[in-house]
Amino acid sequence: MRVTYCYNCTEFEVGKFDRCPSCGWSCVKTFDLPDDQFGIYVSAGFVLINTTPHDVNVFPDGDVNLPDPEPAIVIPSAPKPLRANEEVDDSVTRGGIDFVVKRLDVSPYRRLPYYDAPILYIVPLAVAQIVKRNDFIVPDQLIRDDQGRNPL
């Protein structure tokens, strides 16, 4: 998917343009977004790229009234979600007890491009805490039913 960002009116338009369709200025840049790999939502002022295997539902003012909430925005799941793989480094024995030492391999996330426009990635919390990029965001309030499932 191609989107064009205007640095004057700070808005996105889907497609490739030499001039901003809104203001006519030529201070635009076109980005090729990986919609074959990730779920993408384009708004006038920002783009959200979902790297997770789950749809992300955004509710107006965070108002979720189960059982029938209506999301304002649905950011589709990634067709090819990134994975932070858990790796076993070693085991350690302390006081006669064996502990397994694990770490999270977040290298796929470190290779995501930085954009010079308001393009944000939706990533798992653990990844955001390890990689610490200001363009990584995490879903806030997860909605579950009494069985612990996502009802949406």
N, C-alpha and C positions, 0 to 999 in steps of 0.2 A: 504494500500500500504506500502510495506517495502522498505526503502532506507538505504543504508550503506554509512556512511561518513568516509573518510580517513583523519586523523589528520596530516598525512605527506604531501600528495599532495593536501589537502584541496578540494577534489572533492567528489561528490555524485555519486553513482551507484544505479539503481533500482534493488532491490533484497537484499537478506541476504548473506553476505560473511564473512568468517573468516579472509581473507586477501584481501587487496585492489587489484582489478583487474588491475589497472593501474600501481602501483609501487611495488606490492607484499608485502608491509609492513603489519604487524599484528595490527597496531594501528588504528583499525576501531571500529565504533559503529553503531549498527543498530537501526533505529527508525521506529516505526509503526505509519504511518500518517493516519489521519481519512478521507480517501478519500470517505467514504460513507456519510460523513457529509459536507465536504468542497471541493471546487475546488482546485486542486493541480497542480503546474507546477514544474517539476524537471529539473534543469540545472546542468552542471558539477560542478559549484561553489556555487550554492545556491538553496534553495527551497522556492517557494512562495505558501502560503496557503490563498486562497480567502474565507473570511467569509461572503461575501456579496451576495445578490441575483442577481447580475449582472456580466456578463462576463467582464473581464478587458482586454482591447486591448492595447498592448505596441507597439509603432511605433518607427522605427529606427530614432535616433536623434531627436525624438519628431516631426518629419516631417509629418504633416497631411494635405494632399491636397485633400479636398473634391471635387467632390463627390465620388471618387473611391480610398480611401486610403487602403493600404495593411498592416495590422498589422504584425510585426515581431514575436510577441508572443501573444497568446490568453490564458489567465488564466480563466478556466471555472468557471461559477457561482457555488455557494455552493448549493448542493441538499437540505441541511437543514441549511439555513443561520442563523447566530446568530442575535438576535434582542436586541436593547437597548430600553427598554420600557419606554414610557413617563408616569410618575405618577403625579397625582395632589396631592400636599401636603396639601394645604389649600388655602383659599382666604383671602386677606388682604384688608382692606378699608383704603384709604388715601385720605383726602380731599373730602369725599363723593363719591369716585370712588372705585369700587370693582376691585381688581387685583387677578388673579388666579396665585398661586405659583406652578410651575411645576419643576420636576427634572427628570433626565434621569437615569434609572436603568441600569447600565453597568455591573452588577454582572456576567452575562454569559461570558463576555470578561475577567474578572479578574480570571476566572477558567481555562483559556487556559494555557497549559504547557509552561514553559520556556525550550528551547533546548540549549544544549551546542555546537551548530553548527550553521552555517548561514542559519537558517530557519526563514523566515519573514512572518508575517500575514498582509494581506490586510484588513483594517477595515475602517468604516466610519470616517470622520474627527472629528465629535463630540466625538466619542469613543476615538480616539487617543489623543485628547486634555484633556479628563478627566482622562483616565487611565495612560497616560504618560509612556509607555514602549518603550524601544529602539528597540524592535523587531516588533513594529506596524508601518506599512507604509500606506500611503493614496494616492489614485490616484490623480495625479496633474492636468492635463489639461483635463477637461471634454469636450467632443465634442457634440455639439447640432446643429440641423438644425434650420431654421428660425421659426419653429413651437415649438422649445424648446424640441424636441424629440431627443433621441440618434439614429442617422441614421445607426449605425453599427450593 
